[in-house]
Amino acid sequence: EVQLVESGGGSVQTGGSLRLSCSHSGFTIDDYAIGWFRQAPGKEREGVSCIAIYDNSTYYRDSVKGRFTISIDNAKKTVYLQMNNLKPEDTAVYFCAADDPYFLGYDRLCERADDYAYWGQGTQVTVSS
């Protein structure tokens, strides 16, 4: 059974940092893509950063490039999202998701949240000005 559990959310001021963790089980990370998505109140869920180990594909949405970094610790079965220089517009519930990159499309890992079959419960990130 595929399971994903996020942690690390919280409240910070503008310019602060947080590191989100996504602990996974039930699948081999080498065969899957992991995506970090976020959803703010009244808005659609959007892709933030995604990674596929198979070909080391990574994606960042333009608004987080240079500030966020996705990484994987295979030994700990955890995917991280390091978020630096946070802005109020980063406020959202952050989710990690997993699915087969072959079906997602290696060049479309973060395009459609609905394409991912497996999701964590989400963790709240609040950035105050």
C-alpha positions in Angstrom: 0.0 0.0 0.0 1.4 3.4 -1.0 1.5 5.8 1.8 2.8 9.4 1.9 3.1 11.5 5.1 4.0 15.2 5.0 5.5 17.1 7.9 7.5 20.3 8.5 4.9 23.0 7.8 4.4 26.0 10.1 4.2 29.7 10.4 7.1 32.0 9.4 7.7 35.6 8.5 8.6 36.8 5.1 12.1 35.8 4.2 12.1 32.8 6.5 12.7 29.1 5.7 11.0 25.8 6.2 11.8 22.3 5.1 9.0 20.0 4.3 9.3 16.3 4.5 7.4 13.6 2.6 7.9 10.1 4.1 6.9 7.4 1.7 6.3 3.7 1.9 4.8 1.0 -0.3 6.8 1.7 -3.5 10.3 1.9 -4.8 11.3 5.6 -5.2 13.4 4.8 -8.3 10.2 3.8 -10.2 8.1 6.8 -9.2 7.8 10.5 -9.6 7.3 12.6 -6.5 5.5 16.0 -6.7 5.0 18.8 -4.2 1.8 20.6 -4.9 0.1 23.4 -3.0 -3.4 24.8 -2.6 -4.3 28.2 -1.3 -7.9 29.0 -0.2 -10.1 29.5 -3.2 -7.4 28.5 -5.7 -6.6 25.3 -7.6 -4.0 22.9 -6.6 -0.7 23.8 -8.4 2.6 22.0 -9.0 5.5 23.5 -7.0 8.3 21.1 -7.6 8.5 17.5 -9.0 11.2 15.0 -9.4 11.6 11.6 -11.2 14.6 9.6 -10.1 14.7 7.5 -13.3 16.1 10.3 -15.4 16.8 12.8 -12.6 14.1 15.1 -14.1 13.2 18.0 -11.8 10.7 20.8 -12.2 10.1 24.0 -10.4 7.4 26.5 -11.0 8.8 29.9 -12.0 7.7 31.6 -8.8 9.8 29.3 -6.6 12.9 28.9 -8.8 16.0 29.9 -6.9 14.2 29.7 -3.6 12.9 26.1 -3.3 14.9 22.9 -3.7 13.6 19.3 -4.0 15.8 16.4 -2.8 15.6 12.8 -2.0 17.1 10.8 0.9 16.8 7.1 -0.2 18.0 5.7 3.1 15.3 7.6 5.0 12.6 7.1 2.3 12.0 10.8 2.4 11.6 13.6 -0.1 12.3 17.1 1.0 11.3 20.5 -0.1 13.6 23.1 1.2 11.9 26.5 1.0 13.9 29.6 1.5 13.1 33.3 1.3 9.4 32.6 1.8 6.8 35.1 0.7 3.2 35.6 1.7 2.1 34.2 -1.6 3.7 30.9 -0.7 1.0 30.5 2.0 -1.0 27.3 1.2 -1.5 23.7 2.2 1.4 21.7 0.7 0.9 18.1 -0.4 3.2 15.5 -1.7 2.0 13.1 -4.4 3.4 10.0 -6.1 2.8 8.2 -9.4 4.5 6.5 -12.3 6.4 9.1 -14.4 5.8 7.0 -17.5 2.1 7.7 -17.3 2.6 11.3 -16.0 5.0 12.2 -18.8 8.6 13.0 -17.9 8.2 16.5 -19.3 4.8 17.1 -17.5 5.5 15.9 -14.0 4.0 19.0 -12.3 1.4 20.0 -14.8 -1.8 18.3 -13.6 -2.4 17.4 -10.0 -5.3 15.2 -11.0 -2.9 12.8 -12.8 -1.4 11.7 -9.5 -3.0 8.7 -7.8 -1.3 8.8 -4.4 -1.5 11.8 -2.0 -0.5 12.7 1.5 -2.7 14.6 3.9 -1.0 17.9 3.5 0.8 20.3 5.8 0.0 24.0 6.3 2.6 26.7 5.4 1.7 30.2 6.5 4.0 33.2 5.7 3.2 36.5 7.3 4.4 39.9 6.1 
